[in-house]
Amino acid sequence: MQQITLEAAIDNMPKAIEFIDGCLEGMDCPLKKQMQVDVAVEELFVNVAHYAYPGTKGDVTITFETESGPARALITLTDSGIPFNPLEREDPDVTLKAEERGVGGLGIFMVKKSVDAIEYQYSGGKNILRITKSI
C-alpha cells in the first residue's frame, strides 16, 4: 500500500496524478489503462478540491493498493469534507446535446466509464471513494 496526503487544492492535482502514475508504472500498467485511471483520479480530485471544503481548506488522502491474479489497482480518495455521495446522482443523458442536458454529472459519469468499479461510503466523518481498475 502506498499513500499520499495533499491539500485539496487544484494546484495539487498534478502531484496526485504523478503519485498515481508512479504506482501504475510499478505495475507495468499499459498506457491506455494508465490514462483511464488518470482521468478518473483527476475528476475525483477536482471534485474534492472544489466541493468538499466550502469556504475553508482541507486535505485529501489517496491510497494505492494492488491485487494480483488478475492484477488490479485499488485507489481510494478520503476526505473530511461535507458528506457527498456522487454515485447518488443520476447519469446524464449523453444522447442529448450539451445545451439540452442539465449541468453537472458528466465527470462522475466519465469516471464510471473508465474504471471497473466505484464505491462510496461515509464513515467516521470521512468521505471514502474507491475505484478499481484491472491492469
C-alpha positions as CSV (number, residue, x, y, z in Angstrom):
1,M,0.0,0.0,0.0
2,Q,1.2,3.5,-0.9
3,Q,-0.4,6.7,0.3
4,I,-0.1,10.5,-0.2
5,T,-2.0,13.3,1.6
6,L,-2.3,16.6,-0.2
7,E,-4.2,19.8,0.5
8,A,-7.4,19.5,-1.6
9,A,-6.5,22.3,-4.0
10,I,-6.5,22.3,-7.8
11,D,-2.8,23.3,-7.7
12,N,-2.0,19.9,-6.1
13,M,-3.8,17.8,-8.8
14,P,-0.6,17.3,-10.8
15,K,1.1,15.8,-7.6
16,A,-1.9,13.5,-7.3
17,I,-1.5,12.3,-10.9
18,E,2.3,12.0,-10.5
19,F,1.7,9.8,-7.5
20,I,-0.8,7.5,-9.3
21,D,1.4,7.3,-12.4
22,G,4.4,6.2,-10.3
23,C,2.3,3.5,-8.7
24,L,0.9,2.3,-12.0
25,E,4.3,2.3,-13.7
26,G,5.5,0.0,-10.9
27,M,2.8,-2.5,-12.0
28,D,3.8,-2.2,-15.7
29,C,0.4,-0.8,-16.4
30,P,-0.4,-0.3,-20.1
31,L,-0.5,3.4,-21.2
32,K,-4.2,3.2,-22.2
33,K,-5.3,1.9,-18.8
34,Q,-3.0,4.4,-17.1
35,M,-4.7,7.2,-19.0
36,Q,-8.1,5.9,-18.0
37,V,-7.1,5.8,-14.3
38,D,-5.6,9.3,-14.6
39,V,-8.9,10.7,-16.0
40,A,-10.8,9.1,-13.1
41,V,-8.4,10.3,-10.4
42,E,-8.2,13.8,-11.9
43,E,-12.0,14.1,-11.9
44,L,-12.4,12.8,-8.3
45,F,-9.6,15.0,-7.0
46,V,-11.1,18.1,-8.7
47,N,-14.5,17.3,-7.2
48,V,-12.9,17.2,-3.7
49,A,-10.9,20.3,-4.3
50,H,-14.0,22.2,-5.5
51,Y,-16.7,21.0,-3.2
52,A,-15.5,19.2,-0.1
53,Y,-14.4,22.2,1.9
54,P,-16.5,25.2,1.0
55,G,-15.0,28.4,2.4
56,T,-12.1,26.6,4.1
57,K,-9.2,24.3,3.4
58,G,-8.8,20.6,4.0
59,D,-6.8,17.5,2.8
60,V,-7.5,14.5,0.6
61,T,-5.6,11.2,1.1
62,I,-5.0,9.0,-1.9
63,T,-4.3,5.4,-1.1
64,F,-3.0,3.0,-3.8
65,E,-3.3,-0.8,-3.3
66,T,-2.8,-3.7,-5.7
67,E,-4.3,-7.1,-6.0
68,S,-2.9,-9.9,-8.1
69,G,-4.5,-12.7,-10.2
70,P,-5.7,-10.8,-12.2
71,A,-3.8,-7.6,-11.5
72,R,-6.0,-4.8,-10.2
73,A,-5.3,-1.3,-8.9
74,L,-7.5,-0.1,-6.0
75,I,-7.4,3.7,-5.4
76,T,-9.1,5.3,-2.5
77,L,-9.7,9.0,-2.0
78,T,-10.6,10.0,1.5
79,D,-11.5,13.5,2.8
80,S,-13.1,15.0,5.8
81,G,-15.2,17.4,3.9
82,I,-19.0,17.7,3.7
83,P,-20.7,14.3,3.1
84,F,-21.4,13.8,-0.6
85,N,-22.1,10.6,-2.5
86,P,-21.5,11.3,-6.2
87,L,-23.0,7.9,-7.1
88,E,-26.5,9.0,-6.0
89,R,-26.7,11.5,-8.8
90,E,-28.4,10.1,-12.0
91,D,-26.2,9.7,-15.0
92,P,-26.6,12.4,-17.6
93,D,-28.4,11.6,-20.8
94,V,-25.4,11.7,-23.2
95,T,-27.7,11.3,-26.2
96,L,-28.8,14.9,-25.7
97,K,-26.9,17.9,-27.0
98,A,-24.8,19.5,-24.3
99,E,-27.1,22.5,-24.1
100,E,-30.1,20.2,-23.6
101,R,-28.5,18.4,-20.6
102,G,-28.6,19.6,-17.1
103,V,-25.5,21.0,-15.5
104,G,-23.1,18.6,-13.7
105,G,-22.8,14.8,-13.5
106,L,-20.7,14.3,-16.6
107,G,-17.4,14.0,-14.7
108,I,-18.5,11.2,-12.4
109,F,-20.2,9.5,-15.5
110,M,-16.7,9.6,-17.2
111,V,-15.2,8.0,-14.0
112,K,-17.8,5.2,-14.1
113,K,-17.0,4.5,-17.7
114,S,-13.2,4.5,-17.2
115,V,-12.9,2.1,-14.2
116,D,-14.2,-1.4,-13.4
117,A,-15.9,-0.5,-10.1
118,I,-16.6,2.6,-8.0
119,E,-17.8,2.6,-4.4
120,Y,-18.6,5.3,-1.9
121,Q,-19.2,5.3,1.9
122,Y,-19.3,7.9,4.6
123,S,-17.7,6.6,7.8
124,G,-16.1,8.2,10.8
125,G,-16.7,11.7,9.5
126,K,-15.0,10.9,6.2
127,N,-16.0,10.6,2.5
128,I,-14.3,7.4,1.2
129,L,-14.5,6.8,-2.6
130,R,-12.7,3.8,-4.0
131,I,-12.2,2.9,-7.7
132,T,-10.9,-0.4,-9.0
133,K,-9.3,-0.9,-12.4
134,S,-8.0,-4.2,-13.9
135,I,-4.5,-3.8,-15.1
